[in-house]
Amino acid sequence: MLIQNDNDRNSPPSEGCPDAIGTGWLNSEQTEEKFFQVEDLFNSPPSEGCPDAIGTGWFVIKNIQIKPSPITNLPYNPNLTEKRQELRYAHNLPEVLFWNQVKKHKFHKIDFDRQKIIGNYIVDFYIKQLGLVIEIDGLYHNYNGKSDIERENYLISLGLRIFRIPAGDILKNMDFVLLGLENYIIRNYGY
């Protein structure tokens, strides 16, 4: 649950749900508290019918709870900042079309980064809460050759997963692309 305004801040948590700052579970009488470690919050799903607790990252796709799998402290090469900006404004049509479908939490309220620098590479899209790289292959970049294999192996060595989307699929059938991404997330992160 995101705090939207002061009313949300002052509202009591839903019955049986974690409180707003994740300090404990309240029972139905809301008198006894069962305290837990912060790590427990990340390793167990939110209770049925409860809003997502702040910071847990859990979300739902097609009634399947999705467990966050963030990768923190990724390497970053600041020398690629200018190149990243160029790529963002390169008017790569498949990337722009995909971005328009997922930006501002439009796709299951998931936060996507575009042209994310990871080490000495720039990936098309990145979902931090899942440690998932999304690459669009086709019109401007085809997946092939030794350098692409090295790049993919490097990203995997960091614990990241990679989901590839052919540019032609984005241009021809965006619904198919988004369904494929949903299914991939459910299959690999579903609880």
C-alpha positions in Angstrom: 0.0 0.0 0.0 1.5 3.3 -1.0 0.8 6.3 1.3 -1.3 8.6 -0.9 -2.2 11.3 1.6 -2.4 12.2 5.3 -5.7 10.2 5.6 -3.9 7.0 4.7 -1.2 7.8 7.2 -3.7 8.0 10.0 -5.9 5.1 9.0 -5.5 1.9 11.0 -4.3 -1.2 9.1 -6.9 -3.7 7.7 -7.8 -6.4 10.2 -5.2 -9.1 10.3 -2.9 -7.2 8.0 0.6 -5.9 8.6 0.6 -2.3 9.9 1.6 0.5 7.6 5.3 0.5 8.6 5.7 -3.2 8.9 6.2 -3.4 12.6 3.8 -6.3 13.3 0.6 -8.2 12.6 -2.5 -7.1 14.4 -5.0 -9.8 15.4 -8.8 -9.4 14.8 -9.2 -7.7 18.2 -6.2 -5.5 17.3 -4.9 -5.8 20.9 -2.1 -8.4 20.6 0.8 -7.9 18.4 3.0 -10.6 16.8 6.3 -9.0 15.9 8.5 -10.3 13.1 11.8 -9.6 11.5 12.0 -7.3 8.5 13.4 -10.2 6.5 10.2 -12.2 7.2 8.3 -9.5 5.4 10.3 -10.1 2.2 10.2 -13.9 2.4 6.5 -14.4 2.9 3.6 -13.3 0.8 1.1 -10.7 2.0 -1.9 -12.1 3.7 -5.0 -12.9 1.6 -7.0 -9.7 1.0 -4.4 -7.5 2.6 -2.9 -4.5 0.7 0.8 -4.9 -0.1 2.8 -3.8 2.9 5.2 -0.9 2.3 8.5 -2.1 1.0 7.6 -5.8 0.5 7.5 -5.6 -3.3 5.0 -8.4 -3.5 2.4 -8.0 -6.3 -0.2 -10.1 -8.1 -0.6 -11.1 -11.7 -3.6 -13.2 -12.7 -4.3 -14.0 -9.0 -0.7 -15.4 -8.6 1.4 -13.7 -6.0 4.8 -12.6 -7.4 7.7 -12.7 -5.0 10.3 -9.9 -5.5 13.8 -10.9 -6.3 15.7 -7.6 -6.4 19.4 -7.5 -7.2 21.1 -4.7 -5.3 24.4 -3.0 -5.9 24.7 -3.6 -9.6 27.9 -2.3 -11.1 27.5 1.1 -12.9 29.8 2.7 -15.5 29.2 6.5 -15.3 31.0 6.9 -18.6 27.9 5.4 -20.3 25.5 8.1 -19.1 25.7 10.2 -22.3 25.3 7.1 -24.5 22.2 6.1 -22.4 20.7 9.5 -23.1 21.3 9.1 -26.8 19.7 5.7 -26.8 16.6 7.0 -25.0 16.1 9.6 -27.7 17.0 7.5 -30.6 13.3 6.9 -31.6 13.7 3.1 -31.7 10.0 2.4 -32.6 9.7 -1.0 -30.9 11.2 0.3 -27.7 9.0 3.4 -27.7 5.9 1.3 -28.3 6.8 -1.1 -25.5 7.8 1.7 -23.1 4.3 3.3 -23.7 2.7 0.1 -22.5 4.8 -0.3 -19.3 5.9 3.2 -18.1 4.4 4.8 -15.1 3.5 1.4 -13.6 0.9 0.7 -16.3 1.9 -3.0 -16.5 0.7 -4.6 -13.2 2.0 -1.6 -11.3 5.6 -2.8 -12.0 8.3 -0.1 -12.1 10.4 -0.4 -15.4 13.6 1.4 -16.0 14.5 2.3 -19.6 18.1 2.2 -20.9 19.6 1.0 -17.6 23.3 1.0 -17.2 24.6 -2.3 -15.7 28.4 -2.6 -15.6 29.7 -1.7 -19.0 26.4 -2.4 -20.8 23.1 -0.6 -21.3 20.1 -2.8 -21.3 16.8 -1.9 -23.0 14.6 -2.3 -19.9 15.1 -3.4 -16.3 12.7 -4.4 -13.5 14.7 -3.8 -10.3 12.2 -5.5 -8.0 12.6 -8.8 -10.0 16.2 -8.5 -11.2 14.8 -8.9 -14.7 16.4 -7.5 -17.9 14.1 -7.1 -20.9 15.9 -6.9 -24.3 14.2 -6.1 -27.6 15.9 -7.8 -30.5 15.4 -7.0 -34.1 15.3 -3.8 -36.1 18.2 -2.1 -34.3 19.9 -4.9 -32.6 19.9 -8.7 -33.3 21.0 -11.2 -30.7 24.1 -12.9 -32.2 27.8 -13.2 -32.0 30.4 -13.5 -29.3 29.9 -10.0 -27.8 26.2 -10.8 -27.2 27.0 -14.1 -25.5 29.6 -12.3 -23.3 27.1 -9.6 -22.4 24.4 -12.1 -21.6 26.8 -14.3 -19.5 27.9 -11.2 -17.6 24.3 -10.2 -16.8 23.5 -13.7 -15.7 26.6 -13.8 -13.5 25.1 -10.9 -11.6 22.1 -13.0 -10.8 19.9 -11.3 -13.4 17.4 -13.0 -15.6 16.9 -12.0 -19.3 13.6 -11.9 -21.2 14.0 -11.3 -25.0 11.3 -9.9 -27.2 11.5 -9.8 -31.0 10.9 -6.3 -32.3 8.5 -7.7 -34.9 6.2 -9.1 -32.2 6.0 -5.7 -30.7 5.1 -4.1 -34.0 2.6 -6.8 -34.9 0.9 -7.9 -31.7 1.6 -6.0 -28.5 -1.0 -8.0 -26.6 0.9 -11.2 -27.4 4.1 -9.6 -26.1 2.6 -8.5 -22.8 0.9 -11.9 -22.3 4.3 -13.5 -22.9 5.9 -11.2 -20.3 3.1 -11.9 -17.8 3.6 -15.7 -18.2 7.3 -15.4 -17.9 7.0 -13.5 -14.6 4.4 -15.9 -13.2 6.5 -18.9 -14.2 9.8 -17.6 -12.8 8.6 -15.5 -9.8 5.2 -16.8 -8.9 4.5 -18.1 -5.4 
